[in-house]
Structures are given as structure tokens and as C-alpha cells.
Amino acid sequence: MKEYFIQNAKDYVGETVTLKGWAYSFRKGGKIWFLQLRDGTGIMQVVITKFDADEQSFDLKNMITQESSVMVTGEIKAEPRSPGGYEMLASKVELVALAEEYPISKKDHGTNFLMDNRHLWLRSKRQHAIIRIRHTIVKAIRDFFDDRDFTLMDAPIFQQAATEGTATLFATDYFGEKAYLTQSGQLYGEAGAAAFGKAYVFGPTFRAEKSNTRRHLTEFWMVEPEMAFYDLDMDMDLAEEFVFYIVSEVLKHRRKELETLERDISKLEAIQLPFPRISYTDAVKILNENGVEFEWGDDFGGGDETIISNQFEAPVMVHRYPSAIKAFYMKRDPENDQQAMALDMLAPEGYGEIIGGSQREDDIEALLERIKADGASEEDYSWYLDLRRYGSFPHSGFGLGVERVVSWLCGLKHIRETIPFPRTISRLNP
């Protein structure tokens, strides 16, 4: 049996077809009523008249409710005034299931109410557009790496040791042993680089940060490529090519959704390669010149990142951070041991860090020294140290947070809208 979908309406003009979906809204008159049908691919106006539809179908206007599921049969016509440019003149409307009174009305609702009803709020035009854009971003991520001969490496969710510091770990009992939800799949990605040359890890990550800002979630998705024989400059080359590709794919495939969100598309279209690159030291100068009393060696806060990124139209890459504020696995600058060969990519318009990465430390003695300095157990990292014992090699990588990119490209004010079911310090349901 052939299926028909609203998004393909142009292919059915003049045909009589059956569409299946839900009553998004409706207007009722004496001898005519209008149904806005939603099928997940789009919205179409269905015209039901006393003369063209059977009596039972026409009388459904007296009982149908918002989000009732229906099947409608009729002729597809071109109609520029209708949503999507097409409408159906119905001959038959069948009620599949009558919905109870829908809790989300056209009136304004508070954020907590909408998040409590997130499972229903996803049906709205705005949320629908965001999740569609997220889908395209995820597809672009996979296509980019797959087309460049990267091998996907699935990292474990349960891990024995920290990757990004012990203060943000979710601990759990693992058959009598303490385990942690993964903060990052990076260390396992490095094993993939040693095995395949180019590998990437893509999955959920968890941070127990007691932060309630518009940029933070406790559970988010991250893609982490690792490349053998890449130095920091090559790492930055790949990062900018990657992000530019994602932006291009969203502009190519999701322009309608961006318009639904009233996103200023011109700001995305203005992004070109190469992206600007500045050192951490230069970034500190920018802050000082803009009246911020910021000392070399401190880490950037959200406000600092906004000031820095506002100097540029495209994402800016900041590199060579103070080694004291970066992770143990980041290689130190051969020309200045006080600097790590690290990079952050800051999105414009105040959206902050979307990528963090570095050239990795390939010297086992240096790694051992830093693990001890952090008070960590050498035993917990024994397998990771084996990557240096058995054929160490220069390599680099980075991590991109999917939700941060969705927030930036959609122009959202809060990151909670970027993922179907967000987890924050105050939300575990739905």
C-alpha cells in the first residue's frame, strides 16, 4: 500500500490520496469547515464542505478535538494561500482516536509548564523546527567523518576514571565497584586513532555540574574525532572545515525551519573559511581593551567568551591556553611549557564554546607526572598509558557539543530546547 505525506504534496496535485495524521487546529462554519492536518512531515489545510464530503465526515466538526488522530481522503490542489502552498478538498474524514482536551493551548504558558509537558510540546511548530535542524546537524556530523574515512568507535558509558576532572562525575555502583557515567569518550577515541588512524566517538556524555545557566545540561551529545599524526594546526584546520560543513548543510536543507524560528539567516550566510585564530594571550588583550580586568592564567567565563567572539562574524579559534587550567592529557607547547597546545572554538553572537580540543600528550613520562600531580591512580589509566608504551605517536582531536551547535544555529536563548528531553540539575522528568 502506497503511503502519502504532506511534505510531498507537490507530487500529488490533481490526485485523490489518503493522508494520516493529527488535527493541529480547525475552523468551523455552517456549510464548510477547515482542518489543519499535521502528519509529522508538514501541515496541510483540509477543506471539508457539506457538498463534497459525506455526511458522517462533515458532522465530525461537532466532535473533533485538537490532536485527535484522523485519516482524510481527498483531492490535492495547489493553493498559494495555504500552509505549504497546497490543500486538500476532502471527500472523507475518518476519526481514528478522539483526543482529550489538549493541555497546551494557544495562550502563553510558563517555561516550567511547557517543560513538564515536553512530550507534547515537541508537536509545536517551533519545537518541530528545532528538532528537524538537530537531525540535520547529526546527519552532517556523520556524513562529514564517514566521507573522510573516519571509523566510528563506540566508547563505553560506564568508565572507571575521570576525563575532564573529578568534580563533575556522576558516580554509580557497578557490581560492588565504583563507576562513573562518561564525561567524554576521548581516551577511547585515542585508542581508535592508534588502531585506525582516524576515528570518532559519538554519543551521550554526562557532567554533574551544579550549573543552572542557559548553556549547561547534565546530559548532552558530543562527537569526538581523534587523528593520528595530526598537530595542533592540523587539528584546527579540520575543526573549521567541520563546522563550516555543518553550517552549510543546515542552510541548504533547513532554511524553512530557520525561518520558522525567525533566525537571522544572513549571519549564518556571512560565515566563510578560514575562521579567525587568536592565541589565548591575544584573547586576554581583547578583554582588557574592552574594560575587563582579566589576568593571564584565568579561565574564560561565559561573559568573557561573548566579548571575544563578538569581535568576529565567524567562529573564532582560541589556542595555546595556560597549561595550569587544561587537562592532563593535553600536550605542552614545546616553546613554552606554561602553555598547552589546546584550542577552543567560540561561536559568534554570544553562544560561547562549541569545540574544545588539543594536541594530545604522547610522552608517557609527562603523562605519568601529570596523573600523579592530579592525585589520580596510575592503575586507573594503565590501558591509556599502554597507548604510549606500544607505539606512541603524535595525535590530536577535539570534541563538539551537539546542543551548543543547535542552540547557535537556531538562535535559541536557552539550551533546554535543543534536545528532545533535556536533563538539568532540576529536571529528570519527562
C-alpha positions in Angstrom: 0.0 0.0 0.0 1.4 3.4 -1.0 1.9 6.0 1.7 1.3 9.7 1.1 2.9 12.5 3.1 2.3 16.2 3.3 5.9 17.1 2.5 5.5 15.5 -0.9 2.2 17.3 -1.8 3.5 18.8 -5.0 3.8 15.2 -6.4 0.1 14.5 -5.8 -1.6 17.6 -7.3 -4.8 16.5 -9.1 -4.7 13.1 -7.4 -7.1 11.7 -4.8 -5.0 10.4 -1.8 -5.3 9.5 1.8 -3.3 11.4 4.5 -2.9 10.2 8.1 -2.2 12.5 11.0 -3.5 14.7 13.7 -5.8 17.7 14.0 -3.4 20.6 14.6 -6.2 23.2 14.5 -9.6 23.8 12.8 -12.2 26.5 12.0 -15.9 25.7 11.7 -18.6 27.3 9.6 -22.1 26.5 8.5 -21.6 24.5 5.3 -17.8 24.3 5.4 -15.0 23.7 7.9 -11.2 23.7 7.7 -8.9 21.3 9.3 -5.1 21.9 9.7 -3.7 18.4 9.4 -0.3 17.6 10.9 1.4 14.4 9.8 4.9 14.9 11.1 6.3 16.0 7.7 4.3 19.2 7.4 0.9 20.9 7.9 -1.8 21.0 5.2 -5.2 22.7 5.1 -8.0 20.3 4.5 -11.3 21.8 3.3 -14.5 19.9 4.2 -17.7 21.0 2.7 -21.3 19.8 3.0 -21.3 19.1 -0.7 -18.0 17.3 -1.3 -17.7 15.2 1.9 -20.1 12.5 3.1 -22.5 13.4 5.9 -20.6 11.5 8.6 -17.3 13.2 7.6 -18.9 16.7 7.7 -20.5 16.1 11.1 -17.1 15.3 12.6 -16.7 19.1 13.0 -19.1 18.8 16.0 -16.8 16.4 18.0 -13.3 16.6 16.7 -10.7 18.0 19.2 -7.1 19.2 18.9 -4.6 16.4 18.3 -7.3 13.8 17.5 -5.8 11.3 15.0 -7.6 11.1 11.7 -7.3 9.8 8.1 -8.5 12.1 5.4 -9.1 11.3 1.7 -9.5 13.9 -1.0 -8.0 15.7 -4.0 -4.8 17.7 -3.6 -4.9 21.2 -5.1 -2.3 23.9 -5.4 -3.2 26.8 -3.2 -0.6 29.5 -2.5 -2.6 31.0 0.4 -2.4 27.7 2.3 0.5 26.5 4.5 3.0 24.8 2.2 1.2 26.0 -0.9 -1.2 23.1 -1.2 -4.6 22.0 0.3 -6.9 19.0 0.1 -10.6 19.1 -0.8 -11.8 16.2 1.3 -14.3 13.6 0.4 -13.9 11.5 3.5 -12.6 12.1 7.1 -12.3 9.2 9.4 -11.7 9.6 13.2 -9.0 7.2 14.4 -8.9 8.3 18.1 -10.6 11.3 19.8 -8.1 13.2 21.9 -8.9 14.5 25.4 -8.7 18.3 25.9 -5.2 19.2 24.9 -3.2 20.8 27.8 -1.1 23.2 25.6 -3.3 25.9 24.3 -2.6 29.0 22.1 -2.2 31.2 25.2 1.2 31.8 26.7 2.5 29.2 29.1 5.3 29.4 31.6 8.6 27.5 30.9 8.1 25.0 33.7 4.6 24.1 32.4 6.0 23.6 28.9 8.9 21.5 30.1 6.6 19.4 32.3 4.7 18.8 29.0 7.8 18.4 26.9 6.5 15.2 25.4 3.5 17.2 23.9 5.3 20.5 23.3 7.5 18.7 20.7 4.5 18.8 18.4 4.5 22.6 18.1 5.9 24.3 15.0 8.8 25.9 16.9 10.0 22.7 18.6 9.4 20.7 15.5 11.7 23.1 13.6 14.5 22.8 16.2 14.5 19.0 16.3 14.5 18.9 12.5 17.6 21.1 12.5 19.2 19.0 15.1 18.5 15.9 12.9 20.3 17.6 10.0 23.2 18.6 12.2 23.7 15.0 13.4 23.5 13.7 9.9 26.0 16.3 8.8 28.4 15.2 11.6 28.2 11.5 10.5 28.5 12.3 6.8 31.5 14.6 7.3 33.5 11.9 9.1 32.3 9.0 7.1 33.1 10.7 3.9 36.7 11.3 5.1 37.4 7.7 6.0 37.0 8.0 9.8 36.0 4.9 11.7 33.2 5.2 14.3 34.3 4.0 17.7 31.6 3.4 20.3 33.0 4.3 23.8 31.6 2.8 27.0 29.1 4.8 29.0 30.4 3.3 32.3 34.0 4.4 33.0 36.4 3.8 35.8 38.2 7.2 35.8 37.7 10.8 35.0 38.5 12.5 31.7 37.6 16.1 32.5 38.1 16.4 36.3 36.7 14.6 39.3 34.3 17.4 40.4 31.8 16.7 37.7 31.4 13.0 37.8 28.1 11.0 38.2 29.1 8.0 40.4 27.2 4.7 40.5 27.7 1.3 41.9 29.0 -1.2 39.3 28.6 -4.7 41.0 30.5 -3.6 44.1 32.9 -1.3 42.3 32.6 2.5 41.8 32.0 3.5 38.3 31.1 6.8 36.6 29.0 7.9 33.7 31.2 9.0 30.9 32.3 12.7 30.7 33.9 12.0 27.3 34.8 9.2 25.0 38.1 10.9 24.1 40.5 8.5 25.7 38.9 5.6 23.9 38.9 7.6 20.7 42.7 7.8 21.1 42.8 4.0 21.1 40.8 4.2 17.9 43.3 6.6 16.3 46.1 4.1 17.2 44.2 1.3 15.6 42.6 3.0 12.5 44.5 6.3 12.0 41.3 8.4 12.1 38.4 7.5 14.4 35.5 9.3 16.0 33.3 8.7 19.1 29.7 9.9 19.0 27.3 9.5 21.9 25.8 10.9 25.1 28.1 12.4 27.8 27.4 13.4 31.4 28.6 16.2 33.6 27.5 16.6 37.2 27.9 20.4 37.1 25.7 22.2 39.6 25.2 24.9 37.0 21.8 26.4 36.0 22.9 28.6 33.2 21.4 28.8 29.7 24.4 26.9 28.3 24.5 23.8 30.5 22.9 20.4 30.5 23.8 17.5 32.7 23.4 15.1 29.7 24.4 16.1 26.2 25.7 14.6 23.0 29.3 15.0 21.8 31.2 14.0 18.8 35.0 13.5 19.3 37.3 12.8 16.4 40.9 11.7 17.0 43.6 11.8 14.3 47.0 10.1 14.2 49.9 12.2 13.2 47.9 15.5 13.5 49.5 18.5 15.2 47.5 21.5 16.6 47.4 23.4 13.4 46.0 20.3 11.5 43.5 19.9 14.3 42.3 23.5 13.9 42.1 23.0 10.1 39.8 20.0 10.5 37.7 21.7 13.1 36.9 24.8 11.0 36.2 22.7 7.9 33.9 20.5 10.0 31.9 23.4 11.5 31.6 25.2 8.1 30.2 22.0 6.6 27.6 21.7 9.3 26.5 25.4 8.8 26.4 24.8 5.0 24.2 21.7 5.4 21.7 23.4 7.7 21.5 26.4 5.3 21.0 24.0 2.4 18.4 21.7 3.9 16.7 23.6 6.8 16.1 27.1 5.6 12.3 26.8 6.1 12.8 25.7 9.7 15.3 28.6 10.3 12.6 31.0 9.0 10.0 29.4 11.4 12.4 30.2 14.2 12.9 33.8 12.9 16.6 33.2 12.8 18.7 35.9 11.1 20.0 33.7 8.3 22.2 36.4 7.0 24.5 36.0 10.0 25.0 32.3 9.1 25.5 33.0 5.4 28.2 35.5 6.3 30.4 32.7 7.7 33.3 31.9 5.5 36.6 30.0 5.7 39.1 30.4 7.1 38.0 31.1 10.6 39.9 33.6 12.6 42.6 32.2 15.0 44.0 34.0 18.0 46.1 32.9 20.9 44.9 32.9 24.5 47.2 35.8 25.1 45.6 37.8 22.3 42.2 37.0 23.7 43.2 38.4 27.1 44.3 41.6 25.4 40.8 41.8 23.7 39.2 41.6 27.2 41.5 44.2 28.7 40.8 46.5 25.8 37.1 46.1 26.4 37.4 47.1 30.0 37.5 43.7 31.6 40.1 43.2 34.4 41.2 39.8 33.3 44.5 38.3 34.3 46.6 35.9 32.2 46.2 32.4 33.6 42.5 32.7 34.5 39.8 30.7 32.6 37.2 32.4 30.5 33.7 32.7 31.7 30.6 33.0 29.5 30.7 36.8 29.5 34.4 36.7 28.5 33.7 34.4 25.6 30.9 36.6 24.4 33.2 39.7 24.3 35.9 37.8 22.5 33.5 36.2 19.9 31.7 39.5 19.3 34.8 40.8 17.6 34.3 38.3 14.7 31.5 37.3 12.3 32.6 33.7 12.1 33.5 31.3 14.9 36.9 32.2 16.4 39.5 29.6 17.5 41.5 30.5 20.6 44.6 28.4 21.1 47.6 27.9 23.4 45.8 28.2 26.8 47.7 28.2 30.1 48.6 24.6 30.9 47.5 25.0 34.5 43.8 25.3 33.5 43.8 22.5 31.0 43.5 18.7 31.3 46.4 16.4 32.0 46.3 14.8 28.5 47.0 18.0 26.6 50.5 18.4 25.2 52.5 21.3 26.4 53.9 23.9 24.0 57.5 22.9 23.2 58.3 26.6 23.1 56.6 27.5 26.4 55.8 24.9 29.0 53.3 27.2 30.6 51.1 26.8 27.6 49.0 23.8 26.5 48.6 23.0 22.8 44.8 23.4 23.3 42.1 25.0 21.2 38.6 26.2 21.9 36.2 27.4 19.2 33.8 30.1 20.2 30.6 30.7 18.3 29.6 34.2 17.4 26.6 36.1 18.8 27.5 35.1 22.4 26.9 31.4 22.1 30.3 30.5 23.5 32.4 27.4 23.2 31.2 24.8 20.8 34.5 22.9 20.4 37.3 22.1 22.8 40.4 20.2 21.7 44.1 19.8 21.7 47.2 18.0 20.6 47.5 15.1 22.9 50.5 14.3 25.1 52.4 11.5 23.5 55.2 11.2 26.1 54.5 8.6 28.7 56.7 10.2 31.4 54.9 13.5 31.1 51.6 11.8 31.4 52.6 9.8 34.4 53.8 13.0 36.1 50.5 14.8 35.5 48.4 11.9 36.6 50.3 11.8 39.9 50.0 15.6 40.2 46.2 15.3 39.8 46.1 12.8 42.7 44.7 10.1 40.3 45.6 6.5 40.2 48.1 5.3 37.6 46.3 1.9 37.7 43.0 3.5 36.5 44.8 4.8 33.4 47.1 1.8 32.8 45.4 0.9 29.5 45.6 4.6 28.4 49.3 4.6 29.1 49.7 1.5 27.1 48.9 3.6 24.0 52.2 5.3 24.7 54.1 2.2 25.7 53.3 0.4 22.5 53.9 2.7 19.5 53.4 6.2 20.8 52.7 8.8 18.1 51.7 12.5 17.8 48.0 12.9 17.6 45.2 15.4 18.1 41.5 15.7 18.5 38.5 17.7 19.7 35.0 17.4 20.9 32.0 19.3 19.6 28.8 19.6 21.7 25.8 19.0 19.6 23.4 21.0 21.8 25.7 24.1 21.8 25.7 24.0 18.0 21.9 23.5 17.8 21.5 26.5 20.1 23.7 28.7 18.0 22.4 27.8 14.6 18.8 28.0 15.7 19.4 31.3 17.6 17.9 29.9 20.9 18.1 31.7 24.2 18.3 28.5 26.3 19.9 25.2 25.6 17.0 23.2 27.1 15.2 23.5 23.7 18.0 21.8 21.8 17.4 18.2 22.9 14.1 16.3 22.9 14.1 15.6 26.6 16.6 17.8 28.5 18.3 16.9 31.7 19.3 19.8 34.0 20.1 20.0 37.8 16.3 20.5 38.4 14.7 18.2 35.8 14.6 14.4 35.4 11.1 14.1 34.0 9.6 13.6 31.4 
